[in-house]
Amino acid sequence: MKIGKVVGAVWATRKAQCLQGQTFLVVESEGAQVVAADQVGAGVGDRVLLATGTVASRFCMEAPVDAAVVGILDPEGRHVSP
């Protein structure tokens, strides 16, 4: 997993059937930007957890994605112990 920041969104006027209803965000991580399928309702400015590769496509029900937003990080950076 990687940590990134949502910097924008991407809209597709047409897309594959398996991607219907899917939201895509532009996430900046490690100095690069990647388009990620949003699974948690993140928005511009949010710090997020980013799953990549095979894990991302499995998380998105086997859709052909390379990255998926799977968590929104606490904006205060707080750590909660179990």
C-alpha positions in Angstrom: 0.0 0.0 0.0 1.0 3.6 -0.6 -0.1 6.9 0.9 -1.3 9.6 -1.5 -3.3 12.8 -1.8 -6.3 13.2 -4.1 -5.6 16.1 -6.5 -8.4 15.7 -9.0 -11.0 13.5 -10.6 -11.5 11.9 -14.0 -14.8 11.5 -15.9 -15.3 9.0 -18.7 -18.2 9.5 -21.1 -17.9 5.9 -22.1 -16.3 3.0 -20.3 -16.3 -0.8 -20.2 -19.4 -2.4 -18.6 -17.3 -3.7 -15.6 -16.5 -0.1 -14.8 -20.0 1.3 -14.9 -20.8 3.3 -11.7 -17.1 3.5 -10.8 -15.6 6.8 -9.7 -12.0 7.6 -10.7 -9.7 10.0 -8.8 -6.2 11.4 -9.6 -4.0 10.6 -6.7 -0.4 11.9 -6.3 1.9 9.5 -4.6 5.7 9.4 -4.5 6.0 12.3 -6.9 3.8 10.7 -9.6 0.1 10.9 -10.4 -2.1 7.8 -10.9 -5.7 7.3 -11.7 -7.3 5.2 -9.0 -10.8 3.6 -8.6 -12.4 5.2 -5.6 -13.9 2.6 -3.2 -14.5 4.8 -0.2 -15.9 8.2 -1.3 -12.7 10.2 -1.1 -12.5 13.8 -2.4 -10.0 16.3 -3.6 -7.5 17.2 -0.8 -8.0 13.9 1.1 -5.0 11.8 2.1 -5.7 8.3 1.2 -4.4 4.7 1.3 -3.8 3.4 -2.2 -3.7 -0.3 -3.2 -2.0 -1.1 -6.5 -1.5 -3.9 -8.9 -3.3 -7.2 -8.6 -4.6 -6.4 -5.1 -6.4 -3.3 -6.6 -8.1 -5.2 -9.3 -9.3 -7.9 -6.9 -10.6 -5.3 -4.5 -12.6 -3.8 -7.4 -14.3 -7.1 -8.3 -11.7 -8.1 -10.9 -12.2 -4.9 -12.8 -9.1 -3.9 -15.0 -7.7 -1.3 -12.6 -4.1 -0.7 -11.5 -4.9 1.3 -8.4 -7.7 1.7 -5.9 -8.4 4.1 -3.0 -9.2 1.8 -0.1 -9.0 4.2 2.9 -9.2 7.9 3.9 -6.5 8.9 6.4 -7.4 10.9 9.5 -6.6 14.5 8.7 -5.2 15.1 12.2 -2.7 12.2 11.8 -4.0 10.7 15.0 -3.1 7.1 15.8 -5.6 5.0 17.7 -4.3 1.9 19.5 -6.4 -1.3 19.4 
